[in-house]
Amino acid sequence: MSIEQNKIVSVTNQKTLADGASTPHIGHLNLKLMRQHLDRLTHATDEQLTFWMKLIGERCKMIVEPTGVLGLAGLENLITEGVI
């Protein structure tokens, strides 16, 4: 929302496993950097986060918090969308 409106927009926190990424708004510096460097945004579901947490746990024997696998879920989406 903030990117589309080019200003900081506050939103009600959404219920998600990735509570580390669930903030009411981004900061001014974050918005500036995102406008400069992002081509697109994608949405990760809790189901995707759970899948990646389990996979990392099984294959790498590591416990990863949900926010830690957001990038993998995003990468999965971009591959599925044919972006990369």
Residue, then its C-alpha position, 0 to 999 in steps of 0.5 A: m500500500s505504501i509503495e502504491q501511494n508513495k507515502i507511509v500507510s498504516v494497516t491493521n496487523q494481519k494474523t500470520l505466522a511471520d510475526g516478525a514481518s507483521t508491522p503496522h507500517i514501514g519507515h521512511l527510509n524503508l519506503k525510499l529504498m523499496r521505491q528505488h530497488l523493488d520491481r514487484l512485491t509478492h505475498a507469502t501464505d502461512e501454508q508456504l511458510t510452514f512448508w519451507m520451515k518443515l523442509i529446512g528442518e528435515r533437510c538441513k536439521m535446522i529450526v527456522e522461524p517463519t519470518g526467516v523463510l519469507g524469502l524462500a516463499g517469495l522466490e517460490n512465488l516468482i518462479t511459479e509466476g514465471v518471473i525468474 
